Amino acid sequence: MELDDPAVLAEARAVFDRYEAALMANETEVLDAIFWADSRTVRFGITEILYGHDAIRAFRASVRSYAQRVQRRVHITAFGRDVACTHLEYERVGTGLVGRETKVMARIPGQGWRVVSAHVSLLAGADPGRAMQESPR
């Protein structure tokens, strides 16, 4: 298995960037389309636990807008041609809150790249992990 093929990393980054733009604009249809339309899709959010695309779509429909955020660090790893993980460290604008978001994406036959699992969390205000740490690559 080839790790971090540049073409696969670029494809995963394009999906990541499309998702970020849609999230900040609350473009629900785009967000729904990026997630795998399957009952096995999972999204753990800051305040919600969602199993299945229908639950994710219903949650998205209930959101009026998302807190704006600034990307602090993006890390993407590709596993072969069909699986990639994206990791985002971000800061919520005007709050100082630091969050993390991980998405597992898979190339679904006939559909292209889809998020099959996502997890979003915020660090507590006094959490020592708030300082950005460099890791060896």
N, C-alpha and C positions, 0 to 999 in steps of 0.2 A: 504494500500500500504506500502510495506517495503522500507525503505530508506537505502541506502549504504550496501546492502547485499555484504559480502566480495567476494563471487564468481562473482557477477556481476561487482564489482569494478575491480577485477583482469582481467576479460574479456575486459572491457573498457580500462584498462591500456595497455593490450597487443595490442589492435588496435592503441591506442595512440602511443606506442613505435614503432610499425611497420610503422606508418605514418611518424613519426619524422625521422627514419632511411631512408625511401624512399625519403623524402623531401631533406635531406642533400646530398643524392646521385643522386638526380634528376631522380629517377626511375618512369617515367611518368606512365607506365602501372600499377604499384602498387598504385600510388596516385589515378589514375582514378578508380581502382577497389574498393578502400576504400569508395569513394563517391557513394551514391545511384544513380543508373542510371535511373533518372526520371526527367521530366521537372519541377517538383516542388522543386528540390534541389537548394539551394541558397548558394553562396559564395561571401562575401564582403571582398575584399582584401585591401591592402594598397593603390593600384592605380586602382583597378578595381571593378566593380559591375557586378556580373554574376548570371543570372537566368537560371537554367536548366543544366543538366549534359553535354549536347552538348557544351554549352558556356564554362563551366569549363574545359572540355577536350580540347577545342580549345585553351584556354589560356595556359594550361599546355604544349601543344605542342609548343607554341611560346617561352617558357622560356628555356634559355640555361643553367642557373645554378641559384641556390638560395643563398642568403647571408647566410653564416654560422652563427649559433646562439648557445648560451649556455643557457640551462634551468636554470632559477632562482627559479621558484616555479611551481609546478604542483598541481592542485586541481581538484578532480573528485567527482561528486555526482551522485549516481544511484537512479533512481525513479522506483521502482518495478523491474521487471526482464528484461524489454525491452527498457528502455530509460536511457541514461546517458549523462551528460554534462562534458566536459573536459575543463579546463582553464589552460592556460600556460602563465606565465610571463617569458620573455626571454630577453637576451641582444645580440645584433648583435656583432659578434667578430670584435674587432679592431675599433669599432665606438663609443661605449658607448651608442648607441641608445637602448632604452628599448621598447619592443613590448609586445603585448598581443594577445592571440589567444583563441577563444572560439569555441568549436565544440559541436553540438548536435548530438548524435548518437542514432539510433534506431535499434532494432533487427528486420530485415525485414524477414518475412516468406520465407523460401527456400533460403535465401541469407546470413543470419547471420548479424553481426553488420555492419552498413553503416553510414557514415556521411550524415546527411540530411540538415544541415545548418552549416556554418562556418563564422567567422568574425575575421579578422586580422587587427591590427592597431599598429601604433607607437606613442609614446608620444613625444610631442614637447620637445626640449632641455631644456627649462626652466620650464617645467610643474612640479608643486610641487608633483604630484603623482608619480614621478620617484623614490622616496624613497620607498623601499619595506615596506609595512605595514602588521603587523600581525593582523588577525581578530579572534575573539573568535569563537570557534567551538562548 
